[in-house]
Amino acid sequence: MSAQQLIAAITKNLFNPLITALFAVATLVFAWGVVLYIIGSYGSDSRIERAKSIMFWGVIGMFIMASAWGIVGMLCNFFNAYGTAC
C-alpha cells in the first residue's frame, strides 16, 4: 500500500466521518445556546450570559471543525491523493 492510498483510506474512513460528526455536535451546541438565549431573555442576566457563552463555544467548535476539514483537504492535495478517495 502506497502512502497515497494510506492517506486516502485514513481520510475517507476516519477523518471525514469524525469531522462531520463533531461539526454536527458543534452546531447543536450553538443551537442549544440560541434556545437558552431566547428562553433566558425573560430572566436574569446570568442566564443570558450563560447562553452567550454556549453560543460562543459552539461557533468556536464549528470554526475548528471547518479548519480541520480544510487541513485534511490540503494534506490530500499535498500527497496527490485527492483523486483517489479524499
QUILINDA-V69142 format. One record per pair of residues at least 6 apart in sequence whose C-alpha atoms are under 7 Angstrom apart, sorted by the first residue. I is the first residue (numbers start at 1). GAP is how many residues later the second one is. Records with the same first field share a line. If there is no record, write none. Layout:
I->GAP + GAP
This chain:
4->75 + 76 + 77
8->73 + 76 + 77 + 78
9->76
11->75
12->73 + 74
19->46 + 50
22->43
23->39 + 42
26->32 + 35 + 36
27->31 + 35
29->25 + 26 + 29
30->24 + 25 + 28 + 29
33->18 + 19 + 21 + 22
34->17 + 21
36->15
37->11 + 14 + 15
40->7 + 8
41->7
76->6 + 10
